[in-house]
Amino acid sequence: MKNPDGSVSGRLLLWSSALKAFRERPVLGWGAENFDYGFDKYYNPQFYRGGINETWSDRAHNWFLDFLVMGGALGLAFYLAIFYMYRSGAREKRKPHKAQFCLWRIICGIFNF
């Protein structure tokens, strides 16, 4: 894909590297704030073409891919569980049991840290 400033093609290359990094460590990911290790390992030399795009990145510029790479499928599942719990509690218009809610917050926090 060609565009004048290279931002679209740069993002597509970045996302491609992110997916390759996720495939290597799909369950637990690379760890919090370690996106750059996966990016470096699967760096695509086409980033260098024309000198338009950055050759280093610490984020995928896509929160879904960020969580997949850094937390793996398990981390993403726990992150999405937070929103599911909130939404299901709001839909039922009742307050969730405090102990249950606190336990889920602790578990989700541990896996997302």
DSSP file (Angstrom, degrees, kcal/mol; ACC not computed):
  #  RESIDUE AA STRUCTURE BP1 BP2  ACC     N-H-->O    O-->H-N    N-H-->O    O-->H-N    TCO  KAPPA ALPHA  PHI   PSI    X-CA   Y-CA   Z-CA
    1    1 A M              0   0    0      0, 0.0     2,-0.4     0, 0.0     8,-0.1   0.000 360.0 360.0 360.0 133.0    0.0    0.0    0.0
    2    2 A K        +     0   0    0      6,-0.1     3,-0.0     7,-0.1     0, 0.0  -0.904 360.0 159.8-114.2 139.9    1.4    3.4   -0.9
    3    3 A N        -     0   0    0     -2,-0.4     3,-0.4     1,-0.1     6,-0.0  -0.969  47.8-107.0-149.7 157.6    0.6    6.7    0.7
    4    4 A P  S    S+     0   0    0      0, 0.0    -1,-0.1     0, 0.0    -2,-0.0   0.858 114.2  30.5 -59.3 -41.6    2.4   10.0    0.7
    5    5 A D  S    S-     0   0    0     -3,-0.0    -3,-0.0    47,-0.0     0, 0.0   0.535  98.9-125.4-101.0  -4.6    3.7   10.0    4.3
    6    6 A G  S  > S+     0   0    0     -3,-0.4     4,-2.3     1,-0.0     5,-0.2   0.508  72.5 123.4  80.7   3.3    4.1    6.3    4.8
    7    7 A S  H  > S+     0   0    0      2,-0.2     4,-2.1     1,-0.2     5,-0.2   0.893  74.1  45.4 -69.2 -38.5    1.9    6.2    7.9
    8    8 A V  H  > S+     0   0    0      2,-0.2     4,-2.2     1,-0.2    -1,-0.2   0.954 117.1  43.2 -69.2 -48.8   -0.5    3.6    6.6
    9    9 A S  H  > S+     0   0    0      1,-0.2     4,-2.1     2,-0.2    -2,-0.2   0.865 113.1  54.4 -65.3 -34.2    2.1    1.3    5.2
   10   10 A G  H  X S+     0   0    0     -4,-2.3     4,-2.3     2,-0.2    -1,-0.2   0.905 108.6  47.8 -64.4 -41.9    4.2    1.8    8.4
   11   11 A R  H  X S+     0   0    0     -4,-2.1     4,-2.9     2,-0.2     5,-0.2   0.905 110.2  52.1 -65.7 -41.1    1.3    0.7   10.6
   12   12 A L  H  X S+     0   0    0     -4,-2.2     4,-1.9     1,-0.2    -2,-0.2   0.907 111.4  46.7 -63.2 -40.1    0.6   -2.3    8.5
   13   13 A L  H  X S+     0   0    0     -4,-2.1     4,-2.1     2,-0.2    -1,-0.2   0.903 112.7  50.5 -65.8 -40.3    4.3   -3.4    8.8
   14   14 A L  H  X S+     0   0    0     -4,-2.3     4,-2.1     1,-0.2    -2,-0.2   0.914 110.9  47.9 -63.1 -44.4    4.2   -2.7   12.5
   15   15 A W  H  X S+     0   0    0     -4,-2.9     4,-2.4     2,-0.2    -1,-0.2   0.853 108.7  54.9 -66.9 -34.8    1.0   -4.8   12.9
   16   16 A S  H  X S+     0   0    0     -4,-1.9     4,-1.8    -5,-0.2    -1,-0.2   0.924 109.5  46.6 -63.3 -44.0    2.5   -7.6   10.9
   17   17 A S  H  X S+     0   0    0     -4,-2.1     4,-2.1     1,-0.2    -2,-0.2   0.885 110.9  53.6 -63.6 -38.7    5.6   -7.7   13.2
   18   18 A A  H  X S+     0   0    0     -4,-2.1     4,-2.4     1,-0.2    -2,-0.2   0.909 107.5  49.7 -64.0 -42.9    3.2   -7.6   16.2
   19   19 A L  H  X S+     0   0    0     -4,-2.4     4,-2.2     2,-0.2    -1,-0.2   0.878 110.0  50.9 -65.5 -37.1    1.3  -10.6   15.0
   20   20 A K  H  X S+     0   0    0     -4,-1.8     4,-1.2     2,-0.2    -1,-0.2   0.904 110.4  49.4 -65.2 -40.3    4.5  -12.6   14.4
   21   21 A A  H  X S+     0   0    0     -4,-2.1     4,-1.4     1,-0.2     3,-0.3   0.899 110.2  51.1 -65.5 -39.9    5.6  -11.7   18.0
   22   22 A F  H  < S+     0   0    0     -4,-2.4    -2,-0.2     1,-0.2    -1,-0.2   0.900 104.9  56.8 -62.8 -41.0    2.2  -12.9   19.3
   23   23 A R  H  < S+     0   0    0     -4,-2.2    -1,-0.2     1,-0.2    -2,-0.2   0.804 104.2  53.5 -62.9 -28.4    2.5  -16.2   17.5
   24   24 A E  H  < S+     0   0    0     -4,-1.2    -1,-0.2    -3,-0.3    -2,-0.2   0.897 126.8  19.5 -72.8 -38.6    5.8  -16.9   19.2
   25   25 A R  S  X S+     0   0    0     -4,-1.4     4,-0.8    -3,-0.1    -1,-0.3  -0.636  74.9 157.2-130.0  74.1    4.3  -16.4   22.7
   26   26 A P  T  4  +     0   0    0      0, 0.0    47,-3.3     0, 0.0    48,-0.3   0.757  67.0  47.2 -76.1 -24.6    0.6  -16.7   22.4
   27   27 A V  T  4 S+     0   0    0     45,-0.2    47,-1.9    46,-0.2    48,-0.5   0.973 130.8   6.5 -84.9 -57.2   -0.4  -17.6   26.0
   28   28 A L  T  4 S-     0   0    0      1,-0.2     3,-0.4    44,-0.2    44,-0.1   0.519  93.2-147.7-107.4  -8.2    1.4  -15.2   28.3
   29   29 A G     <  -     0   0    0     -4,-0.8    41,-0.3     1,-0.2    -1,-0.2  -0.213  41.5 -55.4  74.7-165.1    3.0  -12.8   25.8
   30   30 A W  S    S-     0   0    0     39,-2.7    40,-0.2     1,-0.3    -1,-0.2   0.512  86.1-101.5 -93.2  -8.9    6.3  -10.9   26.1
   31   31 A G    >   -     0   0    0     39,-2.0     3,-1.7    -3,-0.4    -1,-0.3  -0.152  55.1 -40.4 103.6 159.5    5.5   -9.2   29.4
   32   32 A A  T 3  S+     0   0    0      1,-0.3    81,-0.1     2,-0.1    35,-0.0  -0.303 126.5   0.2 -60.3 133.7    4.4   -5.8   30.4
   33   33 A E  T 3  S+     0   0    0      1,-0.1    -1,-0.3    25,-0.0     3,-0.2   0.740 100.7 112.7  59.5  27.2    6.1   -3.0   28.5
   34   34 A N    X>  +     0   0    0     -3,-1.7     4,-1.1     1,-0.1     3,-0.9   0.041  27.9 115.8-115.0  25.2    8.1   -5.5   26.4
   35   35 A F  H 3> S+     0   0    0     23,-0.4     4,-2.4     1,-0.2     3,-0.3   0.886  70.5  63.5 -58.8 -37.8    6.5   -4.9   23.0
   36   36 A D  H 3> S+     0   0    0     22,-0.3     4,-2.7     1,-0.2    -1,-0.2   0.788  95.7  57.9 -62.7 -28.4    9.8   -3.6   21.7
   37   37 A Y  H <> S+     0   0    0     -3,-0.9     4,-2.0     2,-0.2    -1,-0.2   0.928 110.4  42.6 -67.3 -43.6   11.5   -7.0   22.2
   38   38 A G  H  X S+     0   0    0     -4,-1.1     4,-1.9    -3,-0.3    -2,-0.2   0.894 114.8  51.2 -66.0 -39.8    9.0   -8.7   20.0
   39   39 A F  H  < S+     0   0    0     -4,-2.4    -2,-0.2     1,-0.2    -1,-0.2   0.925 110.0  49.2 -63.4 -44.7    9.2   -5.9   17.5
   40   40 A D  H >< S+     0   0    0     -4,-2.7     3,-1.0     1,-0.2    -1,-0.2   0.897 110.4  50.8 -61.9 -40.3   13.0   -6.1   17.4
   41   41 A K  H 3< S+     0   0    0     -4,-2.0    -1,-0.2     1,-0.2    -2,-0.2   0.883 120.8  33.6 -66.4 -37.2   12.9   -9.8   16.8
   42   42 A Y  T 3< S+     0   0    0     -4,-1.9    -1,-0.2    -5,-0.1    -2,-0.2  -0.055  84.2 155.7-110.2  31.5   10.4   -9.6   14.0
   43   43 A Y    <   -     0   0    0     -3,-1.0    -3,-0.1     1,-0.1   -29,-0.1  -0.344  36.2-141.2 -59.6 133.5   11.6   -6.3   12.5
   44   44 A N    >   -     0   0    0      1,-0.1     3,-2.2   -31,-0.1     4,-0.2  -0.890   3.2-145.2-101.1 120.2   10.8   -5.9    8.9
   45   45 A P  G >  S+     0   0    0      0, 0.0     3,-1.6     0, 0.0     4,-0.4   0.647  90.9  80.8 -60.9 -14.0   13.5   -4.2    6.9
   46   46 A Q  G >  S+     0   0    0      1,-0.3     3,-0.9     2,-0.2   -33,-0.0   0.693  75.4  75.3 -66.9 -15.4   10.9   -2.5    4.7
   47   47 A F  G <  S+     0   0    0     -3,-2.2     6,-0.6     1,-0.2    -1,-0.3   0.830  90.7  57.2 -59.2 -30.3   10.5    0.1    7.5
   48   48 A Y  G X  S+     0   0    0     -3,-1.6     3,-1.5    -4,-0.2    -1,-0.2   0.682  78.5 115.0 -77.0 -18.9   13.8    1.5    6.3
   49   49 A R  G X  S-     0   0    0     -3,-0.9     3,-0.9    -4,-0.4     4,-0.4  -0.308  93.0  -5.3 -59.5 126.3   12.6    2.2    2.8
   50   50 A G  G 3  S-     0   0    0      1,-0.2    -1,-0.3     2,-0.1    -2,-0.1   0.329 100.6-105.2  75.3  -9.4   12.5    5.8    2.0
   51   51 A G  G <  S+     0   0    0     -3,-1.5    -1,-0.2    -4,-0.1    -2,-0.1   0.714  90.1 118.5  64.9  20.8   13.5    6.8    5.5
   52   52 A I    <   +     0   0    0     -3,-0.9     2,-0.1    -5,-0.2    -2,-0.1   0.897  58.1  62.1 -85.4 -42.5    9.9    7.9    6.3
   53   53 A N  S    S-     0   0    0     -6,-0.6     2,-0.1    -4,-0.4   -46,-0.1  -0.447  89.0-100.9 -89.8 156.8    8.9    5.5    9.1
   54   54 A E        -     0   0    0     -2,-0.1    -1,-0.1     1,-0.1    -2,-0.1  -0.385  20.4-150.3 -64.8 149.4   10.4    5.0   12.5
   55   55 A T  S    S+     0   0    0      1,-0.1     2,-0.3    -4,-0.1    -1,-0.1   0.275  79.2  51.6-106.1  10.1   12.7    2.1   12.8
   56   56 A W        +     0   0    0    -13,-0.0     2,-0.3   -16,-0.0    -1,-0.1  -0.996  61.1 176.3-143.6 143.0   11.9    1.5   16.5
   57   57 A S        -     0   0    0     -2,-0.3   -18,-0.2   -21,-0.1   -17,-0.1  -0.985  23.3-173.3-150.5 138.6    8.6    1.1   18.3
   58   58 A D  S    S+     0   0    0     -2,-0.3   -23,-0.4   -23,-0.1     2,-0.3   0.344  80.7  43.0-108.4   3.9    7.5    0.4   21.8
   59   59 A R        -     0   0    0    -24,-0.1    -1,-0.1   -25,-0.1     4,-0.1  -0.978  69.8-135.8-144.5 154.7    3.8    0.1   21.0
   60   60 A A        -     0   0    0     -2,-0.3   -42,-0.1     2,-0.2     3,-0.1   0.553  41.0-127.3 -85.0  -8.1    1.7   -1.4   18.2
   61   61 A H  S    S+     0   0    0      1,-0.1     2,-0.2   -47,-0.1   -46,-0.1   0.841  89.6  87.0  58.6  34.6   -0.5    1.7   17.9
   62   62 A N  S  > S-     0   0    0      1,-0.1     4,-2.5   -47,-0.0     3,-0.3  -0.784  71.6-149.8-160.0 111.3   -3.4   -0.6   18.3
   63   63 A W  H  > S+     0   0    0      1,-0.2     4,-2.4    -2,-0.2     5,-0.2   0.839  96.7  56.0 -61.2 -34.1   -4.5   -1.5   21.9
   64   64 A F  H  > S+     0   0    0      1,-0.2     4,-2.0     2,-0.2    -1,-0.2   0.938 112.3  41.3 -61.3 -47.7   -5.8   -4.9   20.9
   65   65 A L  H  > S+     0   0    0     -3,-0.3     4,-2.7     2,-0.2     5,-0.3   0.848 110.5  58.9 -70.3 -34.1   -2.4   -5.9   19.5
   66   66 A D  H  X S+     0   0    0     -4,-2.5     4,-2.7     1,-0.2     5,-0.3   0.950 109.8  42.9 -56.9 -49.3   -0.6   -4.3   22.4
   67   67 A F  H  X>S+     0   0    0     -4,-2.4     4,-2.4     1,-0.2     5,-0.6   0.876 113.4  52.5 -67.5 -37.0   -2.4   -6.5   24.8
   68   68 A L  H  X5S+     0   0    0     -4,-2.0     4,-1.1    -5,-0.2    -2,-0.2   0.932 115.7  39.5 -63.7 -44.7   -1.9   -9.6   22.7
   69   69 A V  H  <5S+     0   0    0     -4,-2.7   -39,-2.7     2,-0.2   -38,-0.3   0.938 125.4  35.0 -72.2 -46.2    1.8   -9.1   22.4
   70   70 A M  H  <5S+     0   0    0     -4,-2.7   -39,-2.0    -5,-0.3    -3,-0.2   0.861 135.2  20.9 -80.1 -35.5    2.5   -8.0   25.9
   71   71 A G  H  X5S-     0   0    0     -4,-2.4     4,-1.9    -5,-0.3     3,-0.2   0.498  95.6-140.8-112.3  -5.7   -0.1  -10.1   27.8
   72   72 A G  H  X< -     0   0    0     -4,-1.1     4,-2.1    -5,-0.6   -45,-0.2  -0.135  50.6 -51.3  70.7-174.9   -0.8  -12.9   25.4
   73   73 A A  H  > S+     0   0    0    -47,-3.3     4,-2.3     1,-0.2    -1,-0.2   0.859 140.5  54.3 -64.6 -35.2   -4.3  -14.4   24.9
   74   74 A L  H  > S+     0   0    0    -47,-1.9     4,-2.3   -48,-0.3    -1,-0.2   0.922 108.4  47.7 -66.2 -44.5   -4.6  -14.8   28.7
   75   75 A G  H  X S+     0   0    0     -4,-1.9     4,-2.1   -48,-0.5    -2,-0.2   0.900 112.8  48.7 -63.1 -41.6   -3.8  -11.2   29.4
   76   76 A L  H  X S+     0   0    0     -4,-2.1     4,-2.7    -9,-0.2     5,-0.2   0.902 109.8  52.8 -65.3 -40.3   -6.3  -10.0   26.7
   77   77 A A  H  X S+     0   0    0     -4,-2.3     4,-1.8     1,-0.2    -2,-0.2   0.921 111.3  45.5 -62.2 -44.0   -9.0  -12.3   28.1
   78   78 A F  H  X S+     0   0    0     -4,-2.3     4,-1.1     2,-0.2    -1,-0.2   0.872 112.0  52.2 -67.7 -35.8   -8.6  -10.9   31.6
   79   79 A Y  H >X S+     0   0    0     -4,-2.1     4,-0.9     1,-0.2     3,-0.5   0.935 112.0  45.0 -64.2 -45.6   -8.5   -7.4   30.3
   80   80 A L  H 3X S+     0   0    0     -4,-2.7     4,-2.2     1,-0.2    -1,-0.2   0.801 104.1  65.3 -68.7 -27.8  -11.7   -7.9   28.4
   81   81 A A  H 3X S+     0   0    0     -4,-1.8     4,-2.8     1,-0.2    -1,-0.2   0.838  94.3  60.0 -62.7 -32.8  -13.3   -9.6   31.4
   82   82 A I  H <X S+     0   0    0     -4,-1.1     4,-2.0    -3,-0.5    -1,-0.2   0.936 108.9  42.2 -60.1 -46.2  -13.1   -6.4   33.3
   83   83 A F  H  X S+     0   0    0     -4,-0.9     4,-2.8     2,-0.2    -2,-0.2   0.872 113.2  53.1 -69.5 -37.1  -15.3   -4.7   30.8
   84   84 A Y  H  X S+     0   0    0     -4,-2.2     4,-3.0     2,-0.2     5,-0.3   0.928 109.5  48.5 -62.8 -45.0  -17.6   -7.7   30.6
   85   85 A M  H  X S+     0   0    0     -4,-2.8     4,-2.1     2,-0.2    -2,-0.2   0.915 113.6  47.0 -62.5 -42.9  -18.1   -7.7   34.4
   86   86 A Y  H  X S+     0   0    0     -4,-2.0     4,-2.3    -5,-0.2    -2,-0.2   0.943 114.8  46.1 -63.0 -47.4  -18.8   -4.0   34.4
   87   87 A R  H  X S+     0   0    0     -4,-2.8     4,-2.3     1,-0.2    -2,-0.2   0.908 113.0  48.4 -64.8 -43.0  -21.3   -4.3   31.5
   88   88 A S  H  X S+     0   0    0     -4,-3.0     4,-1.8     1,-0.2    -1,-0.2   0.879 112.7  49.2 -67.9 -36.1  -23.1   -7.3   32.9
   89   89 A G  H  X>S+     0   0    0     -4,-2.1     5,-1.4    -5,-0.3     4,-0.5   0.884 112.7  47.5 -67.4 -38.7  -23.4   -5.7   36.3
   90   90 A A  H  <5S+     0   0    0     -4,-2.3     3,-0.3     1,-0.2    -2,-0.2   0.856 110.4  52.6 -70.7 -35.0  -24.8   -2.5   34.8
   91   91 A R  H  <5S+     0   0    0     -4,-2.3    -2,-0.2     1,-0.2    -1,-0.2   0.888 110.6  46.2 -68.5 -38.9  -27.2   -4.4   32.6
   92   92 A E  H  <5S-     0   0    0     -4,-1.8    -1,-0.2    -5,-0.2    -2,-0.2   0.579 102.4-137.4 -80.6  -8.2  -28.7   -6.3   35.5
   93   93 A K  T  <5 +     0   0    0     -4,-0.5     2,-0.3    -3,-0.3    -3,-0.2   0.871  65.1 110.6  53.0  42.4  -28.9   -3.0   37.5
   94   94 A R  S   <S-     0   0    0     -5,-1.4    -1,-0.2     0, 0.0    -2,-0.2  -0.973  73.6-108.8-138.4 156.0  -27.6   -4.7   40.6
   95   95 A K        -     0   0    0     -2,-0.3     3,-0.1    -3,-0.1    -5,-0.0  -0.708  36.6-121.5 -85.0 131.9  -24.4   -4.4   42.5
   96   96 A P        -     0   0    0      0, 0.0     2,-0.1     0, 0.0    -1,-0.1  -0.336  42.9 -82.7 -67.7 155.2  -22.1   -7.4   42.2
   97   97 A H     >  -     0   0    0      1,-0.1     4,-2.7     2,-0.1     5,-0.2  -0.381  40.8-131.9 -57.8 130.4  -21.2   -9.1   45.4
   98   98 A K  H  > S+     0   0    0      1,-0.2     4,-2.7     2,-0.2     5,-0.2   0.881 102.9  49.4 -58.8 -43.2  -18.2   -7.1   46.8
   99   99 A A  H  > S+     0   0    0      2,-0.2     4,-2.3     1,-0.2    -1,-0.2   0.917 113.5  46.4 -64.1 -42.8  -16.0  -10.1   47.6
  100  100 A Q  H  > S+     0   0    0      2,-0.2     4,-2.3     1,-0.2    -2,-0.2   0.925 113.8  48.3 -64.6 -44.6  -16.5  -11.6   44.1
  101  101 A F  H  X S+     0   0    0     -4,-2.7     4,-2.2     1,-0.2    -2,-0.2   0.911 112.1  48.8 -63.6 -43.1  -15.9   -8.2   42.4
  102  102 A C  H  X S+     0   0    0     -4,-2.7     4,-2.3    -5,-0.2    -1,-0.2   0.897 109.9  52.2 -63.9 -41.2  -12.7   -7.6   44.5
  103  103 A L  H  X S+     0   0    0     -4,-2.3     4,-2.5    -5,-0.2    -2,-0.2   0.931 110.6  47.2 -61.7 -45.8  -11.4  -11.1   43.6
  104  104 A W  H  X S+     0   0    0     -4,-2.3     4,-2.8     1,-0.2     5,-0.3   0.888 110.9  52.2 -64.0 -38.7  -11.9  -10.5   39.9
  105  105 A R  H  X S+     0   0    0     -4,-2.2     4,-2.3     2,-0.2    -1,-0.2   0.904 111.0  47.6 -63.6 -40.4  -10.3   -7.1   40.1
  106  106 A I  H  X S+     0   0    0     -4,-2.3     4,-2.4     2,-0.2    -2,-0.2   0.943 114.1  46.3 -65.7 -47.3   -7.2   -8.6   41.8
  107  107 A I  H  X S+     0   0    0     -4,-2.5     4,-2.0     1,-0.2    -2,-0.2   0.936 115.6  45.5 -61.8 -47.4   -6.9  -11.5   39.3
  108  108 A C  H  X S+     0   0    0     -4,-2.8     4,-1.6     1,-0.2    -1,-0.2   0.884 112.3  52.3 -64.6 -38.2   -7.3   -9.2   36.3
  109  109 A G  H  X S+     0   0    0     -4,-2.3     4,-0.9    -5,-0.3    -1,-0.2   0.897 108.1  50.8 -64.3 -40.8   -4.9   -6.7   37.8
  110  110 A I  H >< S+     0   0    0     -4,-2.4     3,-0.6     1,-0.2    -2,-0.2   0.928 113.6  44.2 -63.2 -45.1   -2.2   -9.3   38.3
  111  111 A F  H 3< S+     0   0    0     -4,-2.0    -1,-0.2     1,-0.2    -2,-0.2   0.745 115.8  47.6 -74.6 -21.7   -2.5  -10.6   34.8
  112  112 A N  H 3<        0   0    0     -4,-1.6    -1,-0.2     1,-0.2    -2,-0.2   0.497 360.0 360.0 -96.8  -3.2   -2.6   -7.1   33.3
  113  113 A F    <<        0   0    0     -4,-0.9    -1,-0.2    -3,-0.6    -2,-0.2   0.450 360.0 360.0 -86.8 360.0    0.4   -5.8   35.2
